[in-house]
């Protein structure tokens, strides 16, 4: 790592720690962020002139996003503790039992309500000392005393990498207070002031308190009075300030936000210039991204469709190139096209075609995704296929390790999580030791019994001269038996020791073939200590594969590059939901645009010469449902690979234009009572007509409408074993249902904005969740103000699938409207759909692969 990288990271961290705590309170009253960054924000580019240009664009926006996330988390913390009453962050601290307490306001930090996990994130600490770290930082050595039986639970509250607020007590300096009066709470009588600061926790440890333990002055000079207690030590970095701390006073620490992942993103941006892929990330090149397919052989597979198999062959061809040739392969996976199925195919093909003549080492692959759910879905699929490699050159099953926080890993893949693998290996080793030891103990006991019997026999036979030798032998065997029993306990304890577990973690990760992690966790221990090197080694990752690559911001996607890789495979869809960005300021400068989308735009989107491979055969939606998204979002390329054979009692697609609805503001959200009533009646009709155990989803862009719909349909939920899920567009990403009802809410009565509805990605997600039946409820007036919604209405009119409503029909009337036409199967496309479908679309008589089941499709 270049010496410049730590300097950049330290400078940014120092800038964050210099932010004023009072800004949290001020942000509640202002739409615009405080002056958190000196550099001017720049809109994201498609091509960057240089690394400096790239860094100057992303660092300020990252800082704005960090601030927004800190404020968001602080607001949640306040809400959890104080309910609806917002906290004034610069109020005096709450009262404490200590006689030398600095806490004076009873209603701010000590509310009279039950203790919550949020409240546990605030507690009094003592400060041992303060020392200088570098030119711009100071380190506080802080302590917290806790009962020994509560140490483990408290250690989970504060972690290395947390951003905290420390309310320190300083000697009163009138000049300093006068300059920034709002930052201090003054106690003139005691000659002190309370100053709120941001701090970064860079180390946490604990130890049992003994008479030799050094404690902070505020805890007194007699550690022996803290029997059965531990002291938790925190090393907290703050920005350098002219502080005169009163170390005899307790101070208050509040855990706000886990900052480390964002610091890693800043570090990833700073390290980009050292990556083999840096040039191509700044200025994408066709030669680096093109999918190279051999032309001398037939590209056919009984397990994958043509585009899936081409993606598999092309990416594996890229992986076969030497390290010096950089490759970034992009695979666009629209809804229902089996992108995870393709990803698993890439892994299988790679390990089934290893060439050990080049190297005896099995190459490692790192698989990442922005969310734990996406990582676990890939892990689940790979677990099903891991035995396939026994038939290949490896001659063994694929070794999979899922790295991440145990609480955030799905139960379905717990067995391959690093922590569970460590525990299962420890149990196995301990059991083996116990079995071996038990066998040896049993053998010794049997020998002792035999000797004892021989002594008895010799007495009867009057062979007294032989008895002493046997008695000596019994004494020796008894000592061996006792030693063996003691060593059994010692060996078991050795196997479960933390040192043993740590070594086992290294061994498991070192011997893994495929390591799976979220992007934010891919640099956590032990991955960073094993694979993060200045030079590549035999242990280095061969490549990184990122699933859902269009759902992460660009700095997040750079995080695997710290492992000196020159091959990266990105799988995603820029037409579906983008990354979540909290900062509105950063959103305004396109910070939410992924690297995948940037490349997609750079290469001309659906230009025939674009090197991005698109999976074109979808296995989820009825052709009538697929028609509009294909035309509007995928250049008409998305086609239905197979048509369901079973009939269905509902029309596949219907649009209700609701002209009598009225939107209403509720807090910061919107709701539409008329539309909610209509959807309740629609559901009553659906529950009457749909087959039992059908899955039904109701999608709405607004949380207030979600709450209204949930309350309205609560009585319908249990009918005929049909469950109805109500959620937002974002909540339905990656899911599918037999029937989807879309509630758009907006009626365009106020202003010119259509809010969430203007996001074409959300529109696409909402329209592509249904397998059998899609019902859209919207206002024609609102939809006419947006080209995507206007196109949807125009398409529905052309295909004669629109119904205009001036009043809310009864459930029985809606049942007739939605019933499949007599003599027409639900599986058959409408006339308009059939006529407008591209010639390349397969008919129901064409070969349909029987290997892909519904659960295999994304």
Helices and strands as residue ranges (DSSP letters): H 3-17, H 22-27, H 51-82, G 119-121, E 122-133, E 137-147, G 148-150, H 151-155, E 162-171, H 174-179, G 181-183, E 184-187, E 192-208, G 217-219, G 223-225, E 229-239, E 251-258, H 260-271, G 272-274, H 278-282, H 286-289, H 306-319, E 327-333, H 339-352, E 364-369, H 372-385, G 386-391, E 400-402, G 406-408, G 411-416, H 418-460, G 464-466, H 467-495, H 498-511, E 514-518, G 519-521, H 527-531, E 541-547, G 549-551, H 554-557, G 559-563, E 567-572, H 584-588, H 595-602, E 613-615, E 617-618, H 623-633, E 639-640, E 653-658, E 663-666, E 669-672, H 673-689, E 695-700, H 703-712, G 714-716, G 719-721, E 723-727, H 729-732, E 737-743, G 755-758, H 760-767, E 770-778, H 780-783, H 787-798, E 802-805, H 811-818, H 831-836, G 854-856
